[in-house]
């Protein structure tokens, strides 16, 4: 099956073209092109945008704007994005990281989209041509959205308060069994004062570990004090089953790896 490719210089024009049936947006192409090559007949036309702003990284005042076309390789090598680099490097191998984008990760279904897990933990906002919304709202509505994402805004965390872990069977570039990101703020005595924890593969898109977040408040990150938080890690999850791992297995190993991440 042949695919038509439409190229636009502006997001506005591309958004208009994207409303037609059978069209899909083409960013890095790591998922949509593969699906087409595997026989996805629902796609007849691809839309892409050449606006250089979509590939721009802008760091200012402790915050970063990541254009939707920014690649994982660009994030991993950026000198001011060291805190985000582990999550970017978790996405595939070098060839994939040279193509995989911020926007693609936001739309990728589990078990893909590891970088989106990090963005959820960091409380990012997702930007389109005419709006900006919290990332939780974006994930809730993304299946029905036809608007092109232009970027994501996020406050840069300190390297000592942000943690990321990806578990895979094939290292270093295997598909995720699960991924976890945690933003932890602590008092001088080590007590957790605020936290955001995001998980990948625990649903069809990244989700928050709300019960665990609540249970961690006021705790120090010792095995004894985090035990109650690990015990409730499975609340609200609906893990996926795929050729990599079953839902049962993912649910069983989640508290194990979450404990390792928190105790690190």
Secondary structure by P-SEA (a helix, b strand, c coil): cbbbbbbbccaaaaaaaaccccbbbbcccccaaaaaaaccccccbbbbbccccccbbbbcccbbbbcccccaaaaaaccccccaaaaaaacccccccccccaaaaaacccccaaaaaaaaaabbbbbcccccccaaaaaacccccccccccccccccccccbbbbbbbcccccccccbbbbbbbbbccccccccbbbbbcccccccccaaaaaaaacccccccccaaaaaaaccccccccccccccaaaaaaaaaaaaaaaaac
